[in-house]
Amino acid sequence: MGQELRRAGWRVRFLASAFTSGFLLASAGGNAGEVDVLSGDPHEDRRRRRSLLADFRPRFVVFADYPLLYLSTQGRALLDEKGLALGDLRDLDDIGAEPVTLDHLGMAQGPMMLHFGPPHLEPFGEHLPAMPERMKILLPCPVQSPQPPSGVRGVPFRYWPLPLERSVARRSAIRRRFAEGEDGLLVFHSVPSWAQELCRRHALPQYDYLTGVLETYFEEIGRPVTLLSVNHGSLLTASSAPWLRVVNLCRLSPREYQELLFASDLMLTDNGVSVSLGKAVCGLVPCAVLRNSHRLLALLDSLSPLDVGEQRLRQILLDMEGQRPGAVFPFEAFPIWNREDLEALRLFDGNPLTGCVATLELYGGEETRQALRSLLIDPARREELQSRQLEYVAALRALPDPEAALRALTS
């Protein structure tokens, strides 16, 4: 969004954590505008913010996302001493700035209570307050719907220039580097740092066993599969199966990440609200979202004793639960949100993005195996999905860009 505004002639400044500022700088080769980095000291960061507002005197102050201020240490550091978020925005009156928040996932539609972790392991939810009355809301697409359902506040807009750039040369180079031979398939997978941290905190072993699950699904494709997983560099275990190779990758620049994604034959994720999912759709990459809709006993009953692959899945489930009781639970965005959470957010109410991806059960056995096979090698299935993706991209292209969206808020 900042890059698009700068291209339109706007001046942009960022105030961000050290972690986020690294992405802001890398996304434009170190030229993403001036970036002010939060120190982590509450008093210093409040002083830095006040100084930045006074010196820069912005027309708009855009939060990404305002509700998240209440959920992170550095976000809470920007709250004033009385717990009012940023002085209840009163400090923006002096400079005539308009407060705006992005609402990526529906959390600005509050007030609401949400769990940020498995509810049986983190029983206490987080209260997200209603937005201040003056706050304007922008709905970034994707993942938000280009046609929000009734009652959802905000202006939908696109923050990427579409169509997204795809380099044929880079795609060929990546495939030569990672794919096993001319007929080798590339599957893209990534796990955000927050999900890895939650798994560490609760000793959740799902990623320890994911390679074994995927071995059962990719066995009969007839072509070698390389799984490229972007994580902290060693999250997934190596595969002992000759038909699957697992490559763990460390943090990449935004450009490298996109090139890797667009070079792949399939994106695979267990995060149903992933922004990368939206990027894959806009890049016309087939996508599969893995979820779990069932509890352990129901899963064990559903797997056939006559199917070798399903019996492997059954053993994996038992091993996971034996290693960490409570490891197997329903989710739509692992490991934080289930179906009820997404319904509360209303993120996918009538959202055409859902028709652009295949939603599969992580422990679905033969049905999931056949679905993944068709997504990878069935031309008709891939063309069907691509036609829906093209319709979705056309809907996004009809939306205002960041500059037009901000101007619409004050018209």
ROKOLGU-507277 format. One record per residue (C-alpha): y, z, x; residue in three letters. Coordinates in steps of 0.5 Angstrom, whole numbers, plus 500, padded with zeros to 3 digits. Each point is the difference from the previous one (the first is absolute). Layout:
% residues N
{{Y Z X} 'Ala'},
...
This chain:
% residues 411
{{500 500 500} 'Met'},
{{505 502 506} 'Gly'},
{{498 493 503} 'Gln'},
{{502 496 494} 'Glu'},
{{506 504 499} 'Leu'},
{{502 499 507} 'Arg'},
{{499 492 499} 'Arg'},
{{504 500 494} 'Ala'},
{{506 503 505} 'Gly'},
{{499 507 498} 'Trp'},
{{501 506 505} 'Arg'},
{{494 505 500} 'Val'},
{{498 506 503} 'Arg'},
{{494 504 500} 'Phe'},
{{499 508 500} 'Leu'},
{{492 501 501} 'Ala'},
{{495 504 503} 'Ser'},
{{498 498 507} 'Ala'},
{{493 497 497} 'Phe'},
{{504 496 495} 'Thr'},
{{505 498 505} 'Ser'},
{{495 497 505} 'Gly'},
{{498 495 494} 'Phe'},
{{507 498 498} 'Leu'},
{{502 498 507} 'Leu'},
{{493 496 501} 'Ala'},
{{501 497 494} 'Ser'},
{{505 496 503} 'Ala'},
{{499 500 507} 'Gly'},
{{505 506 501} 'Gly'},
{{505 497 496} 'Asn'},
{{499 503 493} 'Ala'},
{{507 503 500} 'Gly'},
{{503 506 503} 'Glu'},
{{494 506 499} 'Val'},
{{502 507 500} 'Asp'},
{{494 504 501} 'Val'},
{{499 507 497} 'Leu'},
{{499 506 505} 'Ser'},
{{496 504 496} 'Gly'},
{{505 506 500} 'Asp'},
{{502 501 493} 'Pro'},
{{507 502 502} 'His'},
{{501 494 505} 'Glu'},
{{497 495 495} 'Asp'},
{{505 502 494} 'Arg'},
{{506 500 505} 'Arg'},
{{498 493 503} 'Arg'},
{{499 498 492} 'Arg'},
{{507 502 499} 'Arg'},
{{503 497 506} 'Ser'},
{{496 493 499} 'Leu'},
{{503 500 492} 'Leu'},
{{507 502 503} 'Ala'},
{{500 495 505} 'Asp'},
{{496 494 497} 'Phe'},
{{503 501 493} 'Arg'},
{{495 496 497} 'Pro'},
{{500 496 493} 'Arg'},
{{493 502 498} 'Phe'},
{{496 506 503} 'Val'},
{{492 498 499} 'Val'},
{{495 505 500} 'Phe'},
{{493 497 501} 'Ala'},
{{497 504 496} 'Asp'},
{{505 506 497} 'Tyr'},
{{494 504 498} 'Pro'},
{{496 500 506} 'Leu'},
{{506 504 503} 'Leu'},
{{497 506 496} 'Tyr'},
{{493 499 504} 'Leu'},
{{501 499 507} 'Ser'},
{{503 505 505} 'Thr'},
{{505 496 503} 'Gln'},
{{502 498 492} 'Gly'},
{{501 507 498} 'Arg'},
{{504 501 507} 'Ala'},
{{505 495 496} 'Leu'},
{{501 505 494} 'Leu'},
{{506 505 500} 'Asp'},
{{499 507 501} 'Glu'},
{{499 501 492} 'Lys'},
{{495 495 500} 'Gly'},
{{504 495 496} 'Leu'},
{{498 493 503} 'Ala'},
{{506 498 504} 'Leu'},
{{505 504 497} 'Gly'},
{{498 497 493} 'Asp'},
{{503 494 503} 'Leu'},
{{507 503 499} 'Arg'},
{{501 498 508} 'Asp'},
{{500 493 498} 'Leu'},
{{506 500 495} 'Asp'},
{{505 501 506} 'Asp'},
{{498 493 503} 'Ile'},
{{499 497 493} 'Gly'},
{{492 498 502} 'Ala'},
{{495 498 495} 'Glu'},
{{494 504 500} 'Pro'},
{{494 496 499} 'Val'},
{{492 501 501} 'Thr'},
{{494 495 501} 'Leu'},
{{495 502 496} 'Asp'},
{{494 497 503} 'His'},
{{494 504 496} 'Leu'},
{{504 503 494} 'Gly'},
{{501 507 502} 'Met'},
{{508 499 499} 'Ala'},
{{498 499 492} 'Gln'},
{{499 508 500} 'Gly'},
{{500 506 499} 'Pro'},
{{492 500 501} 'Met'},
{{495 504 504} 'Met'},
{{496 496 505} 'Leu'},
{{494 502 504} 'His'},
{{500 497 507} 'Phe'},
{{493 501 502} 'Gly'},
{{493 501 497} 'Pro'},
{{502 505 494} 'Pro'},
{{494 504 501} 'His'},
{{502 501 508} 'Leu'},
{{507 501 498} 'Glu'},
{{501 503 494} 'Pro'},
{{507 501 500} 'Phe'},
{{504 494 498} 'Gly'},
{{507 498 502} 'Glu'},
{{506 500 495} 'His'},
{{505 494 500} 'Leu'},
{{506 501 497} 'Pro'},
{{504 495 495} 'Ala'},
{{505 496 504} 'Met'},
{{507 502 500} 'Pro'},
{{504 497 495} 'Glu'},
{{504 495 504} 'Arg'},
{{494 498 504} 'Met'},
{{499 492 499} 'Lys'},
{{493 498 501} 'Ile'},
{{497 493 503} 'Leu'},
{{493 498 499} 'Leu'},
{{497 497 506} 'Pro'},
{{495 494 499} 'Cys'},
{{495 500 502} 'Pro'},
{{497 506 498} 'Val'},
{{504 501 494} 'Gln'},
{{499 495 494} 'Ser'},
{{505 494 500} 'Pro'},
{{500 502 492} 'Gln'},
{{501 507 500} 'Pro'},
{{497 503 493} 'Pro'},
{{504 503 495} 'Ser'},
{{503 507 502} 'Gly'},
{{500 499 508} 'Val'},
{{507 500 503} 'Arg'},
{{502 496 505} 'Gly'},
{{502 493 502} 'Val'},
{{494 496 503} 'Pro'},
{{501 496 506} 'Phe'},
{{497 496 506} 'Arg'},
{{501 503 507} 'Tyr'},
{{496 494 504} 'Trp'},
{{503 493 501} 'Pro'},
{{494 496 496} 'Leu'},
{{496 497 502} 'Pro'},
{{498 504 506} 'Leu'},
{{499 497 506} 'Glu'},
{{493 498 503} 'Arg'},
{{499 497 507} 'Ser'},
{{494 495 500} 'Val'},
{{500 501 508} 'Ala'},
{{500 508 500} 'Arg'},
{{495 499 494} 'Arg'},
{{495 496 505} 'Ser'},
{{502 504 506} 'Ala'},
{{498 507 496} 'Ile'},
{{493 497 497} 'Arg'},
{{498 497 507} 'Arg'},
{{501 507 503} 'Arg'},
{{497 504 494} 'Phe'},
{{495 496 496} 'Ala'},
{{493 499 502} 'Glu'},
{{499 492 501} 'Gly'},
{{503 495 496} 'Glu'},
{{497 502 493} 'Asp'},
{{502 508 502} 'Gly'},
{{504 503 494} 'Leu'},
{{505 505 501} 'Leu'},
{{501 506 496} 'Val'},
{{507 504 500} 'Phe'},
{{500 508 499} 'His'},
{{505 505 501} 'Ser'},
{{501 507 499} 'Val'},
{{507 503 500} 'Pro'},
{{502 506 505} 'Ser'},
{{501 505 494} 'Trp'},
{{493 498 497} 'Ala'},
{{496 502 507} 'Gln'},
{{504 506 500} 'Glu'},
{{498 503 493} 'Leu'},
{{493 498 502} 'Cys'},
{{500 504 507} 'Arg'},
{{503 506 496} 'Arg'},
{{495 500 495} 'His'},
{{494 498 504} 'Ala'},
{{499 494 496} 'Leu'},
{{494 495 503} 'Pro'},
{{501 494 496} 'Gln'},
{{503 496 506} 'Tyr'},
{{494 502 504} 'Asp'},
{{495 497 495} 'Tyr'},
{{504 494 498} 'Leu'},
{{497 495 505} 'Thr'},
{{493 502 498} 'Gly'},
{{502 498 492} 'Val'},
{{503 494 503} 'Leu'},
{{494 498 503} 'Glu'},
{{496 500 494} 'Thr'},
{{505 496 497} 'Tyr'},
{{501 494 505} 'Phe'},
{{493 500 502} 'Glu'},
{{498 494 496} 'Glu'},
{{506 496 500} 'Ile'},
{{497 495 506} 'Gly'},
{{506 500 504} 'Arg'},
{{502 505 505} 'Pro'},
{{506 505 498} 'Val'},
{{505 503 504} 'Thr'},
{{504 506 497} 'Leu'},
{{507 501 503} 'Leu'},
{{502 507 499} 'Ser'},
{{507 502 501} 'Val'},
{{500 508 501} 'Asn'},
{{501 505 506} 'His'},
{{495 496 504} 'Gly'},
{{493 503 499} 'Ser'},
{{500 502 493} 'Leu'},
{{494 495 498} 'Leu'},
{{493 501 503} 'Thr'},
{{497 494 504} 'Ala'},
{{495 496 496} 'Ser'},
{{492 499 502} 'Ser'},
{{499 494 495} 'Ala'},
{{500 493 504} 'Pro'},
{{504 498 494} 'Trp'},
{{506 504 500} 'Leu'},
{{505 502 506} 'Arg'},
{{505 505 499} 'Val'},
{{507 500 504} 'Val'},
{{504 506 500} 'Asn'},
{{508 498 501} 'Leu'},
{{505 505 502} 'Cys'},
{{507 500 497} 'Arg'},
{{503 493 500} 'Leu'},
{{507 497 499} 'Ser'},
{{502 497 493} 'Pro'},
{{499 493 503} 'Arg'},
{{494 501 503} 'Glu'},
{{497 504 494} 'Tyr'},
{{502 494 495} 'Gln'},
{{497 495 505} 'Glu'},
{{493 503 500} 'Leu'},
{{500 501 492} 'Leu'},
{{502 493 499} 'Phe'},
{{495 498 505} 'Ala'},
{{494 503 496} 'Ser'},
{{496 498 495} 'Asp'},
{{500 506 496} 'Leu'},
{{504 506 499} 'Met'},
{{496 507 499} 'Leu'},
{{503 506 498} 'Thr'},
{{499 507 496} 'Asp'},
{{507 501 499} 'Asn'},
{{502 497 493} 'Gly'},
{{507 501 501} 'Val'},
{{501 497 507} 'Ser'},
{{506 496 502} 'Val'},
{{496 496 504} 'Ser'},
{{496 497 494} 'Leu'},
{{506 497 497} 'Gly'},
{{501 497 507} 'Lys'},
{{493 497 500} 'Ala'},
{{501 497 493} 'Val'},
{{507 497 502} 'Cys'},
{{496 497 506} 'Gly'},
{{495 497 496} 'Leu'},
{{494 505 503} 'Val'},
{{495 502 495} 'Pro'},
{{500 507 499} 'Cys'},
{{495 505 498} 'Ala'},
{{502 508 498} 'Val'},
{{494 505 501} 'Leu'},
{{500 505 495} 'Arg'},
{{495 506 498} 'Asn'},
{{500 501 492} 'Ser'},
{{494 505 500} 'His'},
{{498 507 503} 'Arg'},
{{494 501 504} 'Leu'},
{{494 501 495} 'Leu'},
{{502 494 496} 'Ala'},
{{500 496 506} 'Leu'},
{{494 502 502} 'Leu'},
{{497 498 494} 'Asp'},
{{503 493 500} 'Ser'},
{{497 498 506} 'Leu'},
{{493 496 499} 'Ser'},
{{494 503 504} 'Pro'},
{{497 493 501} 'Leu'},
{{506 497 503} 'Asp'},
{{500 502 508} 'Val'},
{{508 499 501} 'Gly'},
{{501 505 494} 'Glu'},
{{495 505 503} 'Gln'},
{{504 500 506} 'Arg'},
{{507 501 496} 'Leu'},
{{496 506 497} 'Arg'},
{{498 503 506} 'Gln'},
{{507 499 503} 'Ile'},
{{503 504 494} 'Leu'},
{{495 505 501} 'Leu'},
{{502 501 507} 'Asp'},
{{507 500 499} 'Met'},
{{500 505 495} 'Glu'},
{{495 504 505} 'Gly'},
{{505 500 505} 'Gln'},
{{506 502 496} 'Arg'},
{{499 502 493} 'Pro'},
{{505 497 495} 'Gly'},
{{500 494 504} 'Ala'},
{{498 495 495} 'Val'},
{{506 500 494} 'Phe'},
{{503 495 496} 'Pro'},
{{506 496 502} 'Phe'},
{{505 494 500} 'Glu'},
{{504 501 506} 'Ala'},
{{496 504 505} 'Phe'},
{{500 506 501} 'Pro'},
{{506 502 496} 'Ile'},
{{500 497 493} 'Trp'},
{{495 498 494} 'Asn'},
{{501 496 494} 'Arg'},
{{504 506 496} 'Glu'},
{{505 500 506} 'Asp'},
{{501 492 499} 'Leu'},
{{500 501 493} 'Glu'},
{{506 505 501} 'Ala'},
{{504 496 504} 'Leu'},
{{499 494 496} 'Arg'},
{{500 495 506} 'Leu'},
{{495 495 497} 'Phe'},
{{502 500 493} 'Asp'},
{{500 493 499} 'Gly'},
{{501 498 507} 'Asn'},
{{497 493 502} 'Pro'},
{{499 502 507} 'Leu'},
{{493 503 497} 'Thr'},
{{498 493 498} 'Gly'},
{{501 498 507} 'Cys'},
{{495 505 503} 'Val'},
{{493 502 499} 'Ala'},
{{498 507 499} 'Thr'},
{{493 502 502} 'Leu'},
{{496 507 500} 'Glu'},
{{500 502 507} 'Leu'},
{{493 502 498} 'Tyr'},
{{498 495 495} 'Gly'},
{{494 497 504} 'Gly'},
{{497 493 498} 'Glu'},
{{506 499 495} 'Glu'},
{{505 501 506} 'Thr'},
{{496 497 505} 'Arg'},
{{500 493 496} 'Gln'},
{{508 501 498} 'Ala'},
{{501 500 508} 'Leu'},
{{496 495 501} 'Arg'},
{{503 495 495} 'Ser'},
{{507 502 503} 'Leu'},
{{498 498 507} 'Leu'},
{{496 494 499} 'Ile'},
{{501 497 493} 'Asp'},
{{505 495 500} 'Pro'},
{{501 500 492} 'Ala'},
{{501 508 500} 'Arg'},
{{505 499 506} 'Arg'},
{{504 495 496} 'Glu'},
{{500 504 494} 'Glu'},
{{503 506 503} 'Leu'},
{{505 495 504} 'Gln'},
{{502 497 494} 'Ser'},
{{502 507 497} 'Arg'},
{{504 502 506} 'Gln'},
{{504 493 500} 'Leu'},
{{502 502 493} 'Glu'},
{{502 507 502} 'Tyr'},
{{504 498 506} 'Val'},
{{504 495 496} 'Ala'},
{{501 506 495} 'Ala'},
{{503 504 506} 'Leu'},
{{504 494 503} 'Arg'},
{{504 500 493} 'Ala'},
{{502 507 501} 'Leu'},
{{507 502 504} 'Pro'},
{{500 501 507} 'Asp'},
{{502 507 503} 'Pro'},
{{508 497 500} 'Glu'},
{{499 498 493} 'Ala'},
{{497 506 498} 'Ala'},
{{505 505 502} 'Leu'},
{{506 496 497} 'Arg'},
{{496 500 494} 'Ala'},
{{500 508 500} 'Leu'},
{{508 500 500} 'Thr'},
{{501 494 495} 'Ser'},
